Amino acid sequence: MTVDLQAIFSYVALPLLVVLGLWATWAKEKKTYDKKKREAAKNGWTYRRFDRKLHRKYRYLPFVDGGSLRATHVMRGEYRGRPLTMFTLQFSTEEYVDRGRSGDDDLDNDGNRDTHRVKHRYGVVAVGLPAPLPDFDLQAKKASAKPSRPQRLLRNVIGAVGGMVNDSVHTATVETGDEVFDKAFEIWSPNPERIRELLTPTVRTWLLKSDKAKKYTVRCTGDEIVTWGTGTDTAIGKVKANYLNDLLDQLPADQLWGPPPA
């Protein structure tokens, strides 16, 4: 009797490998789920493994570029006296397989380069505001003066939102008149005058000295300020949350909503 090893592999070994792969993925996700749930409880926050609506609210973020967008590991509560939302925003993209000189990029010979699905995960942190602020986007200037595609998209989004809220069609680049600060940071807002009032000399000096300000972009949507990064651990989320709260504490509170929380 002839043993067809290829048939045995196709009908037995291959399905088993698929099952083992799915189980390993599930086990890894469950480990993350259990860890996040414990961390949320430790901080007195609520936790949801998925939120079927939250991702729609943050589609405007500049890194979102792909399908299957969803919000996972959602924590909500209070941090340093302010409302906090911390979660992982994930999506997937189809990217070309680049084998370089080592092989053919069209192994199935269909005339097109092969692609594979890549998952992307970003940790997003939002801190709620007790009173609305004008929309703005604040980030350290990069080495290149030419804005990236995400930056251009973000400017357009800010302009669109600002147009609906403030009857402003265009988003302006905000110049504070502080040469050192303006060389280090770039700001966009449909309400430049209001932003200049908020960025007092004290705030500008603090931002220039802050390592976090050089790393994280801050986006204000009126009722909250948001930042993000590729790190999705809760500890990294707290770093982002502390930066946002520190920034709010630096703003001229007497003009906004009274003294910052203790």
N, C-alpha and C positions, 0 to 999 in steps of 0.2 A: 504494500500500500504506500502510495506516494503522499508525503506530508507537504501541504502547501503552506509554507511559513508565512508568506505574504498575506494569505487569506486569514490565517490565525491572527496575525498582527492587526489586520483591518477590522476584524469582527470582535476581537477580545482585548488586545493590548491597547489599541488606539482609543476606544471608548473609555477604558479604565484610566488612561492618562488624562482624558478630558474631565472625567469625574474627579480625579485627584486634584487637577488644576482648579476646578470650581470650588472644591472643598477648601483648598489652601487660601483662595481669595476670600471665601466666606469667613474662615477662621481669623484671617488678618483683620477683616472689617469688624468682626465681633469684638476682637481685642481692643480695637480703637474705640468702638462704641462703648464698651464697658469702662474704659479709661476716661473718656470724655464725660460720661455720666457721673462717675465718681468725682471728677474735678468740678463739675457744675454744682453738685451737691455740697462740696466742700466750701464753695464760694457763696452758697445761698442762692444760686441761679436755677432757673428752669432749664430743662434740656429736652430737645426733640431731635431724633435721629434724622428726620427729613422735614422739610417745610415746603409744601407744594405750591405756595404762592410767593414766598420771599424772593426767589430768584428773579421774578419779573420786575421787582422794584429796583434791582441793581444791574439791569441789563446795560445801563449806560456806562458802566465802568470800562475804562479803556483797554483792559487786557482781555475782555470777553470777545472771543473770535472763534465761533464754532457752534456745533449743535449739542443736543442733550444737556442743556444748561440746567443745573439744579443746585439747591442749597441743602447742605447736609451738616450734621453735628451743630445744630443751632442752640446757642446759649443766650438766655436773656435774663437780665436782672439789673442790679444797681452796683455801680463801682465808683468809689470816691464821690458819692453823693449825686451821681448823674446816671440816667438810663443808659444801659449798655446792651448792644447786640453784637455777638461774636459768632461767626460761622465760617464754613468752608464753601466756597463757590466753585463748582467744578463744571467742566465742559470737555468735549472731545473734538479733535480736528483730524482730517484726513491729510497725511503728509507723505510726500514722495520718499520711497526707499532709495537711498543713495549708497550704492555699493562701490562707487569710485572706479578705480582700475581693477578691483578684485573680481568683478562679475557683471553680468548683464542686469540692467535695471528693469527688464521686461521678460521675466522668467516664463510667464504664461503665453508669451508671443501673441498678444492681442493688439499689438501696435501702440500700446500706451505704457507709460512708466508705471511700475507697481507702486501702490500706496499701502499704508497701514494706519490704523486708528491710534491716535495718541491722546491719553487723558491728561488734562491739566487741572491742577488744584491751587487755589489761592485762599489765603486766610484774610477775611474781611472783618473789620472792626468799625462799628458805628457808635458814636456817643450822641445822645439826644440833647437838644437845646431847650431850655425853658422859655426862650423867646426867639423869634426868627432872626436870622442873619441874612444878609444878601448872599446870593450864590457866588462862589468863587472857587478857583483852583490855584493851589500854591505848591510850588515844587522848586527844588534847587536846579539851577541851570546845568545842563550837561556840557561836555567838552565841545560838542558840535552845536553851532548856533542854529542849524536847520531843524525845525520841529519834526518829530517822528510822526508816523501815521496815527498812532493812538493819541498823541497830543493834539493833532489837528482835529481828529474826531471829537475829542473831549471839548475842545474849544467850541465846535459846532453845537454840541449838546448843551453846553453851558449857555450859549447864545440863544438856543431854542427855548430852554427853560426860562431864561431871563426874559425873553420876549413875552412869554405867557404871563409871567409873574409881575414884571416891572415895565411892561410896554416898551421894552427895548429890543430892537431887532438884532443888533450886533453886540458881540462880546469884545470888550476892549482889553488890550494889554495894559496893566496898571503899572505906572511909574510913580514911585513914591517921592522922587527928588533926592533920595539918599543914594549917592553914587555907588558906595561900597555895597549896599544892600541890593540895589537894582542890578549890579553885575553878578551877584551871587544867586538871586532868586528871580523866578518869573511867575507872574500872577495874571489870571484872566478873570474878568467879572463884568456883568452887564451894569454894575453900579460902581465905577472906579472911585468916585468921590467918597462914598461910604467906606470903601475898603481902605482908602488912605486915612480916614479918621480912625479906623480900628488899628492900623499898623503904626502905632505910636513909636517914638524913638526907643522906648523901653522894650516893646515887642520886637522891633527890628534887631536890636542888640542881642536879645535872647535867642532869636532864630539864627543869627549868625554864629552863635556859640554852640548851638545844639547839633550834636551828631545825628540825632534822629531826624531833624529837619532836613539834613542833607540826604537822608536815605528814603524817607517816606513822602509821597505826595498826599496832600490833604485836599479833600473835595467837600465843599459845603453845599447842601441842598436846601438850605433855608431852615429846616427843623432838626438837622443833625449834621455832624461832620464825620467824614469817613476816610479811612486809609486802608491799605491792603499790602500784601506781599506774598511771596511763595511759601513762607513758613506757615504751617497750619496748626502747630502745637499750641496748647492753651497758654503756656509760658510766653511764647512769642506774641500771642494775642494780647497778653497783659502789657508787654512792652509797648505795643501800638496804642493800647488804651491809655497807658500812662502818658505817652507823648501827646495824645489828643487832649487829655485832661490838663496837662501842663500848659499846653498852648491856650486853652480856654482860661486858665488861671492868670495868664499873662495879659489877656485882652483887657481893655479898659472897662471893667465890670460895672462901674458907676453909670456908664452910658448904655449898658445892655440890660442887665437884670439884677443889679445889686451885687453885693460882695460875693466872691466865690465860696463854695461850701467849705467847712472846716476840714 
